[in-house]
């Protein structure tokens, strides 16, 4: 999108800093730029909570302009169809303080003739992400496993702002490249999540806002700062075991570069950049906790396998739908009962297979087509969704036509429940009993070779509801089958409901709908419907009853309070769980269980040989935030920029990533900003809330007594 500068509202604040306000119109024709008189300008930063563990900072702008009869704008000037029609930026002494969009429905003015003041409100777009479904930076739905920075960049792109992203985090998994390999490496580019983490159901992605929250809640804070999106590990603001680094990505989450953070704390005091005014500051303390619990709730990926509800596929054709199953029982299967629409099948592999090609099962070009068929009644309501598979009339020995799922990681001891219905064009039972193969299901072992496991529900020659794993060695896979009883018509759906025995090995699971060759008796089309795959992880010696995993830290002090934080990403041995962090290399996706550490320095990345679970690191940070009574200070302060103590000439915008040392206290203490924060730009002062993070070497290093456990339903 191209934006043309239309108006400015430049002025000097009370400290004689130059404030440059620029208003741009999308696809606007060039005009002579007019400067409008400014009455007032302020920013307000808010979050979901008002403490150190708030995960997002949303900045709002309020600009009041003076309008006379010859001023070329009114409040209606900015009433637009789309919130991205008018863009506004603010620089203070050339430093970016705001980039965002004028909200067309939030401006106002007196119901009078000019002169009067008009109010313009704008947002940096983060609050609007509640209305945007998660997509990647190209606007496409996510698929497969993707890095944290890919999801973050995709979500932030939906603000409409093309801003670089800076990350600050000392956490790394043991197998990840660290700063010794290159300053551009951090966990955000090397830790992956499956796309199913961000599904609210099998077909719907969460909003961008909720997706960012899933990654960052209890872990990091996101803010607009100095012309970029900045993401900072919450615990790192209190304590980093060695050197602190940051990584800069472009707006697409790519082309990373890194550097060591050389700045130390900013100062707050009577004779420094940020100083108290108006004599309204208050100091108090926060409660301390005897116990801090970090909870990771267990949620199964709802799309196992991909496109399991068959809602994705390109449209092919449509037409009248006959009553093929004789639903009304009148014997007429040619009467029209509605319409159908055909779609191709996304995210499944389709082709002919040689069953003796085990366990590779390479699919060759399919004979005939395979479609998703949606059937609608005369009122346009969808009444059935099924797979229509055209099957060849003859095939080579052992061949079948497969529609095979994408791979699903499975783990030893877990259980699968499989449901699938099948029918044929022709009744081949002849009024007697018969037997047919519905699907093939198998597990490939990580080491490769000819050994694998296949699944069957046929026990003692009879198909049933128990699924048994069979160890194969290069032989064709067993099958899931239906026994048609006497007088059962194969043109009507029959269904298998199978619960497997515990999975015998860690591996990769596939299920394939099996189209049997037509020897002239079953018809050229076979149909599948009502597919469901349920995954039951085996955790803490049982199935389903486990609700969450927890890390708890306690101390001997007799504080009465307990704190519980929920986080939504974690290392776990069950990759089918939402939020399961993966490490992806060239060979395999590995669960990141128990081998996380806090990076120290290039010379000694992990000198204490730290090996912890990711959630445990979060719990340690949260425990240190509350193990003693921390101070908090609120009130009015002069200063919208800071200079680090070790570089007094380097001025930067205040931000939530920074620590601020109150130097006039008897024992200086370090604080961070927490929302709400109001910046009055004209006066150059802030209404701020500071909360303490550190008063010495003991803060950040407390471990307490740590316990890992499960939370049961």
DADAJO-V824763 format. One record per backbone hydrogen bond with DSSP energy under -1.0 kcal/mol. CO is the residue of the C=O (numbers start at 1). NH is the residue of the N-H. If there is no record, write none. Layout:
# DADAJO-V824763
CO:NH ; CO:NH
This chain:
# DADAJO-V824763
2:27 ; 4:25 ; 6:34 ; 7:23 ; 8:36 ; 11:19 ; 13:16 ; 17:13 ; 18:93 ; 19:11 ; 20:91 ; 21:9 ; 22:89 ; 23:6 ; 23:7 ; 24:87 ; 25:4 ; 25:28 ; 34:8 ; 37:66 ; 40:64 ; 41:681 ; 42:62 ; 43:679 ; 44:60 ; 45:677 ; 46:58 ; 51:54 ; 55:222 ; 58:46 ; 59:124 ; 60:44 ; 61:122 ; 62:42 ; 63:120 ; 64:39 ; 64:40 ; 65:118 ; 67:116 ; 68:71 ; 74:77 ; 76:79 ; 82:85 ; 85:26 ; 86:102 ; 87:24 ; 88:100 ; 89:22 ; 90:97 ; 90:98 ; 91:20 ; 92:95 ; 95:92 ; 98:90 ; 100:88 ; 101:123 ; 103:106 ; 108:119 ; 110:112 ; 116:67 ; 118:65 ; 119:108 ; 120:63 ; 121:103 ; 122:61 ; 123:101 ; 126:129 ; 127:130 ; 128:131 ; 129:132 ; 129:209 ; 132:208 ; 136:139 ; 140:136 ; 144:195 ; 146:193 ; 147:151 ; 148:152 ; 149:153 ; 150:154 ; 151:155 ; 152:156 ; 153:157 ; 155:158 ; 156:159 ; 157:160 ; 161:163 ; 164:229 ; 165:249 ; 166:231 ; 167:247 ; 168:233 ; 170:599 ; 172:597 ; 173:176 ; 178:181 ; 182:185 ; 187:191 ; 188:149 ; 191:148 ; 192:582 ; 193:146 ; 194:197 ; 195:198 ; 196:199 ; 198:206 ; 204:200 ; 204:201 ; 206:134 ; 207:211 ; 208:212 ; 209:213 ; 210:214 ; 211:215 ; 212:216 ; 213:217 ; 216:219 ; 216:220 ; 219:234 ; 221:232 ; 222:57 ; 223:230 ; 225:228 ; 228:225 ; 229:166 ; 230:223 ; 231:168 ; 232:221 ; 234:237 ; 235:238 ; 235:239 ; 244:261 ; 246:259 ; 247:167 ; 248:257 ; 249:165 ; 250:253 ; 254:250 ; 257:248 ; 259:246 ; 265:645 ; 266:661 ; 268:663 ; 274:269 ; 275:638 ; 282:634 ; 284:632 ; 290:555 ; 291:563 ; 292:553 ; 293:565 ; 294:551 ; 295:567 ; 296:549 ; 299:578 ; 307:310 ; 312:346 ; 314:344 ; 317:342 ; 319:340 ; 321:337 ; 322:324 ; 323:326 ; 326:329 ; 335:323 ; 338:321 ; 339:376 ; 340:319 ; 341:374 ; 342:316 ; 342:317 ; 343:372 ; 349:404 ; 351:402 ; 352:364 ; 353:400 ; 354:357 ; 356:358 ; 357:361 ; 364:352 ; 369:390 ; 371:388 ; 372:343 ; 373:386 ; 374:341 ; 375:383 ; 375:384 ; 376:339 ; 377:380 ; 381:377 ; 384:375 ; 386:373 ; 387:528 ; 388:371 ; 389:526 ; 392:518 ; 396:399 ; 398:355 ; 400:353 ; 401:515 ; 402:351 ; 403:513 ; 404:349 ; 408:509 ; 410:507 ; 411:414 ; 414:503 ; 415:536 ; 416:500 ; 417:534 ; 418:498 ; 419:532 ; 420:496 ; 421:529 ; 422:494 ; 423:527 ; 426:428 ; 429:432 ; 434:484 ; 436:482 ; 438:514 ; 439:480 ; 440:512 ; 441:455 ; 442:510 ; 443:453 ; 444:508 ; 445:448 ; 450:474 ; 452:472 ; 453:443 ; 454:470 ; 456:468 ; 457:464 ; 459:462 ; 462:459 ; 465:499 ; 467:501 ; 468:456 ; 470:454 ; 472:452 ; 479:457 ; 480:438 ; 480:439 ; 482:436 ; 484:434 ; 485:488 ; 489:492 ; 490:424 ; 494:422 ; 496:420 ; 498:418 ; 499:467 ; 503:413 ; 507:410 ; 508:444 ; 509:408 ; 510:442 ; 511:405 ; 512:440 ; 513:403 ; 515:401 ; 522:426 ; 524:391 ; 525:425 ; 526:389 ; 527:423 ; 528:387 ; 529:421 ; 532:419 ; 534:417 ; 536:415 ; 542:539 ; 543:545 ; 545:713 ; 547:298 ; 548:711 ; 549:296 ; 550:709 ; 551:294 ; 552:707 ; 553:292 ; 554:705 ; 561:290 ; 561:291 ; 563:293 ; 565:295 ; 570:581 ; 574:577 ; 576:301 ; 577:580 ; 579:570 ; 581:592 ; 582:192 ; 583:590 ; 588:585 ; 590:583 ; 591:593 ; 595:174 ; 596:612 ; 597:172 ; 600:243 ; 605:600 ; 606:609 ; 612:596 ; 613:617 ; 614:618 ; 615:619 ; 616:620 ; 617:621 ; 618:622 ; 619:623 ; 620:624 ; 621:625 ; 623:626 ; 626:289 ; 630:286 ; 631:692 ; 632:284 ; 633:690 ; 634:282 ; 635:688 ; 636:277 ; 637:686 ; 638:275 ; 640:654 ; 642:652 ; 644:647 ; 647:650 ; 652:642 ; 659:266 ; 660:671 ; 661:268 ; 661:663 ; 662:665 ; 669:662 ; 670:693 ; 670:694 ; 671:660 ; 672:691 ; 677:45 ; 678:687 ; 679:43 ; 680:684 ; 680:685 ; 682:14 ; 684:639 ; 685:680 ; 686:637 ; 687:678 ; 688:635 ; 689:674 ; 690:633 ; 691:672 ; 694:670 ; 696:699 ; 698:701 ; 705:554 ; 707:552 ; 709:550 ; 711:547 ; 711:548
